[in-house]
Amino acid sequence: RDFRGVRLTEAGGAWIDVVRAHYDGLLDAFIQCARGYKDARTLRIGLCWVTGGEFLRRLIDRFSSRYPEVNLSIEDIPAGQCLAAIRRRRLDIAFTHDLGQMTSCCSEVFWQEPLFVLLSSRHPLVDKPAVAWSDLADMCLLISAGQEGPRLDLRLLERIAAAGGPVLQASSADLATIILKVQLGQGVTFAEESYARTITVDSAKWMPLEGHNSVSSIRAVWLDSNPKRSVLRLVGLAKNMAKRAADRKGETRMSVAAGAMRG
């Protein structure tokens, strides 16, 4: 309290956030009961600036094969609405990048995607097999940003800037305009491998990144209190797939090491 009036303290604001999450969950529980769980057989999946990737495609494909009675609804969700949509059960599960601290929600990283950078075909680095962020220190990293900020992994962008990479330049331009600027040699942009390998750009080339901050982690976010069995089934299937993928990588590394020792 001061001459300007009364304001919440930092601790009070944090307490309000926690209480609001529980209140929203209780309110939605009443709403769900009133609806009679009419959408109990629908699993609502949100994608928050995630391009998909092979892991997500296989996960959804396997889930649909095992549980054909479950209807899947997949939609985009802005970063600023992701957690609220999960807490209010407008979405059952969302796949996103690191959103920072999450209260009253479960989250787990299930897969990672290598990053690719888009360079003008006239750029001197296009003949290299791969590039590092330090190679692009004198360039602008062009990022499309809406009202909620860059539509990418914010923590990753912070690490890139702190490690001496290219200068971040966020604008309200759409992806088509950013690609045009890259073609003209006015900067570079980047995307996950699943996007880069499916989109060909004239007068530009997607290059794989190597070294630090060359991988994007994708995590799932859901409510443990969600009454739908399909949520836990999808999470369980994702955990098993992620474990098998990690085991295969470990076996591959051991085989390579053993071959090197024999050589």
C-alpha positions as CSV (number, residue, x, y, z in Angstrom):
1,R,0.0,0.0,0.0
2,D,1.3,3.5,-0.9
3,F,0.1,6.8,-2.1
4,R,-0.9,5.3,-5.4
5,G,-3.2,2.7,-3.9
6,V,-3.0,-1.0,-3.0
7,R,-1.2,-3.5,-5.2
8,L,-0.4,-7.2,-4.9
9,T,3.1,-8.1,-3.7
10,E,5.2,-10.6,-5.7
11,A,4.3,-13.3,-3.3
12,G,0.6,-12.4,-3.5
13,G,0.7,-12.5,-7.3
14,A,2.2,-16.0,-7.2
15,W,-0.4,-17.2,-4.8
16,I,-3.2,-15.8,-7.0
17,D,-1.8,-17.7,-10.0
18,V,-1.8,-21.0,-8.1
19,V,-5.3,-20.4,-6.7
20,R,-6.7,-19.4,-10.1
21,A,-5.4,-22.6,-11.6
22,H,-7.3,-24.7,-9.0
23,Y,-10.4,-22.5,-9.3
24,D,-10.4,-22.9,-13.0
25,G,-10.0,-26.6,-12.7
26,L,-12.9,-26.8,-10.2
27,L,-15.1,-24.6,-12.4
28,D,-14.4,-26.8,-15.4
29,A,-15.1,-29.9,-13.4
30,F,-18.6,-28.6,-12.7
31,I,-19.0,-27.7,-16.4
32,Q,-17.9,-31.2,-17.5
33,C,-20.4,-32.8,-15.1
34,A,-23.2,-30.7,-16.5
35,R,-22.3,-31.7,-20.0
36,G,-22.3,-35.4,-19.0
37,Y,-18.8,-35.8,-20.4
38,K,-20.2,-35.8,-23.9
39,D,-16.6,-35.4,-25.3
40,A,-15.2,-38.2,-23.2
41,R,-14.2,-40.1,-26.4
42,T,-12.5,-37.1,-27.9
43,L,-8.8,-36.4,-27.2
44,R,-8.0,-32.7,-27.8
45,I,-4.3,-32.2,-28.8
46,G,-2.8,-28.7,-29.0
47,L,0.4,-27.8,-30.9
48,C,2.2,-24.7,-29.6
49,W,4.6,-23.6,-32.4
50,V,5.6,-27.3,-32.9
51,T,5.9,-28.4,-36.5
52,G,5.3,-32.1,-35.7
53,G,8.3,-34.2,-36.5
54,E,8.5,-37.9,-37.1
55,F,8.0,-38.8,-33.4
56,L,4.7,-37.0,-33.2
57,R,3.5,-38.4,-36.4
58,R,4.3,-42.0,-35.3
59,L,2.9,-41.4,-31.8
60,I,-0.5,-40.2,-33.2
61,D,-0.6,-42.9,-35.8
62,R,0.1,-45.7,-33.3
63,F,-2.4,-44.3,-30.8
64,S,-5.1,-44.2,-33.5
65,S,-4.4,-47.8,-34.4
66,R,-4.6,-49.0,-30.8
67,Y,-7.6,-46.9,-29.8
68,P,-9.7,-46.4,-32.9
69,E,-12.7,-45.5,-30.7
70,V,-11.1,-42.3,-29.6
71,N,-11.6,-39.2,-31.8
72,L,-8.5,-37.0,-32.2
73,S,-8.9,-33.2,-32.5
74,I,-5.6,-31.4,-33.3
75,E,-5.3,-27.7,-33.3
76,D,-2.7,-24.9,-33.0
77,I,-2.6,-23.0,-29.7
78,P,-0.7,-19.7,-29.0
79,A,2.0,-19.8,-26.4
80,G,0.2,-17.4,-24.1
81,Q,-2.9,-19.6,-24.0
82,C,-1.3,-23.0,-23.8
83,L,-1.3,-23.5,-20.0
84,A,-4.7,-21.9,-19.5
85,A,-6.2,-24.2,-22.2
86,I,-4.8,-27.3,-20.4
87,R,-5.9,-26.1,-16.9
88,R,-9.4,-25.3,-18.2
89,R,-9.5,-28.6,-20.1
90,R,-10.2,-27.0,-23.4
91,L,-7.2,-29.1,-24.4
92,D,-6.3,-32.4,-23.0
93,I,-2.6,-32.4,-23.9
94,A,-0.3,-29.9,-25.6
95,F,3.1,-30.3,-27.3
96,T,5.3,-27.2,-26.9
97,H,8.7,-25.9,-26.2
98,D,10.0,-24.8,-22.8
99,L,7.4,-22.4,-21.3
100,G,9.2,-21.9,-18.1
101,Q,7.8,-22.8,-14.7
102,M,4.5,-24.7,-14.8
103,T,2.2,-24.9,-11.8
104,S,-0.5,-27.6,-11.4
105,C,0.5,-29.2,-14.7
106,C,2.5,-32.3,-15.6
107,S,5.1,-32.0,-18.3
108,E,7.9,-34.1,-19.8
109,V,10.3,-33.9,-22.7
110,F,9.6,-36.7,-25.1
111,W,11.7,-35.9,-28.1
112,Q,14.2,-33.5,-29.5
113,E,14.6,-32.2,-33.1
114,P,17.8,-31.0,-34.8
115,L,17.7,-27.5,-36.0
116,F,18.4,-26.2,-39.5
117,V,19.3,-22.7,-40.5
118,L,18.2,-21.1,-43.8
119,L,20.9,-19.2,-45.7
120,S,20.9,-17.3,-49.0
121,S,22.4,-19.5,-51.8
122,R,25.0,-16.7,-52.1
123,H,26.1,-17.1,-48.5
124,P,29.8,-18.3,-48.2
125,L,28.8,-21.0,-45.8
126,V,26.4,-22.9,-48.0
127,D,29.2,-25.3,-49.2
128,K,30.0,-26.5,-45.6
129,P,28.4,-29.7,-44.4
130,A,27.1,-28.0,-41.3
131,V,27.3,-24.6,-39.5
132,A,27.4,-23.5,-35.9
133,W,25.7,-20.4,-34.4
134,S,29.2,-18.8,-34.0
135,D,29.7,-19.0,-37.8
136,L,26.7,-16.6,-38.1
137,A,27.7,-14.1,-35.5
138,D,27.8,-11.2,-38.0
139,M,24.3,-12.0,-39.3
140,C,20.7,-11.1,-38.2
141,L,18.6,-13.9,-37.0
142,L,15.1,-13.1,-38.4
143,I,12.2,-14.2,-36.2
144,S,8.5,-13.8,-36.8
145,A,6.8,-12.4,-33.7
146,G,3.2,-11.8,-33.1
147,Q,1.6,-10.0,-30.1
148,E,2.8,-12.8,-27.8
149,G,6.4,-12.6,-29.0
150,P,8.5,-15.0,-31.1
151,R,6.8,-18.2,-32.1
152,L,9.7,-20.3,-31.2
153,D,11.5,-21.7,-28.1
154,L,12.1,-18.5,-26.1
155,R,14.7,-20.2,-23.8
156,L,16.6,-21.4,-26.9
157,L,16.7,-17.9,-28.4
158,E,18.0,-16.5,-25.1
159,R,20.8,-19.1,-25.1
160,I,21.7,-18.4,-28.7
161,A,22.0,-14.7,-28.0
162,A,24.1,-15.3,-24.8
163,A,26.5,-17.6,-26.6
164,G,27.6,-15.0,-29.1
165,G,25.4,-16.1,-32.0
166,P,23.6,-13.9,-34.6
167,V,21.8,-10.8,-33.5
168,L,18.1,-11.5,-32.9
169,Q,15.7,-9.4,-35.0
170,A,12.1,-10.0,-34.2
171,S,9.3,-8.4,-36.3
172,S,5.7,-8.8,-37.1
173,A,6.5,-10.0,-40.6
174,D,5.1,-13.4,-41.6
175,L,7.2,-16.3,-42.6
176,A,7.0,-15.6,-46.4
177,T,8.5,-12.1,-45.8
178,I,11.2,-13.5,-43.6
179,I,12.1,-16.1,-46.3
180,L,12.3,-13.3,-48.9
181,K,14.7,-11.3,-46.7
182,V,16.9,-14.5,-46.4
183,Q,16.9,-14.9,-50.1
184,L,18.0,-11.3,-50.5
185,G,20.9,-11.9,-48.0
186,Q,19.4,-9.7,-45.3
187,G,19.7,-12.3,-42.5
188,V,19.1,-16.0,-41.7
189,T,16.3,-17.9,-40.0
190,F,15.9,-21.4,-38.6
191,A,13.4,-24.2,-38.1
192,E,13.2,-27.7,-36.8
193,E,14.4,-30.5,-39.1
194,S,10.9,-31.8,-39.8
195,Y,10.0,-28.5,-41.4
196,A,13.3,-27.8,-43.1
197,R,13.3,-31.2,-44.9
198,T,9.8,-30.7,-46.3
199,I,10.0,-27.0,-47.4
200,T,12.3,-26.2,-50.4
201,V,13.1,-22.5,-50.9
202,D,14.4,-21.1,-54.2
203,S,17.7,-19.1,-53.9
204,A,18.2,-20.4,-50.4
205,K,19.5,-23.5,-48.7
206,W,18.6,-25.3,-45.4
207,M,21.8,-26.1,-43.5
208,P,22.1,-28.4,-40.5
209,L,23.3,-26.8,-37.3
210,E,26.0,-28.4,-35.1
211,G,27.4,-27.7,-31.6
212,H,25.7,-25.9,-28.7
213,N,22.0,-25.0,-29.0
214,S,21.5,-27.0,-32.2
215,V,18.7,-29.1,-30.8
216,S,15.1,-28.1,-29.8
217,S,13.4,-30.0,-27.0
218,I,9.7,-30.7,-27.4
219,R,7.7,-31.4,-24.2
220,A,4.1,-32.5,-23.5
221,V,1.9,-30.7,-21.0
222,W,-1.2,-32.2,-19.4
223,L,-3.3,-32.3,-16.2
224,D,-2.8,-35.4,-14.0
225,S,-6.4,-34.9,-12.8
226,N,-7.8,-35.1,-16.3
227,P,-10.5,-37.9,-16.1
228,K,-10.0,-39.1,-19.6
229,R,-8.2,-42.4,-19.8
230,S,-7.0,-41.5,-23.4
231,V,-4.7,-38.8,-21.9
232,L,-2.8,-41.3,-19.8
233,R,-2.8,-43.8,-22.6
234,L,-1.2,-41.3,-25.0
235,V,1.4,-40.2,-22.4
236,G,2.2,-43.8,-21.6
237,L,2.7,-44.6,-25.3
238,A,4.9,-41.5,-25.7
239,K,7.0,-42.5,-22.8
240,N,7.5,-46.0,-24.2
241,M,8.4,-44.7,-27.6
242,A,10.9,-42.2,-26.1
243,K,12.5,-44.9,-24.1
244,R,12.9,-47.2,-27.1
245,A,14.4,-44.4,-29.1
246,A,16.9,-43.6,-26.4
247,D,17.8,-47.3,-26.1
248,R,18.4,-47.5,-29.8
249,K,20.7,-44.4,-29.7
250,G,22.7,-45.9,-26.9
251,E,23.1,-49.2,-28.8
252,T,24.2,-47.3,-31.9
253,R,26.9,-45.4,-29.9
254,M,28.2,-48.6,-28.3
255,S,28.4,-50.2,-31.8
256,V,30.3,-47.3,-33.2
257,A,32.7,-47.2,-30.2
258,A,33.3,-51.0,-30.5
259,G,34.0,-50.7,-34.2
260,A,36.5,-47.9,-33.5
261,M,38.3,-50.0,-30.9
262,R,38.5,-53.0,-33.3
263,G,39.8,-50.7,-36.0
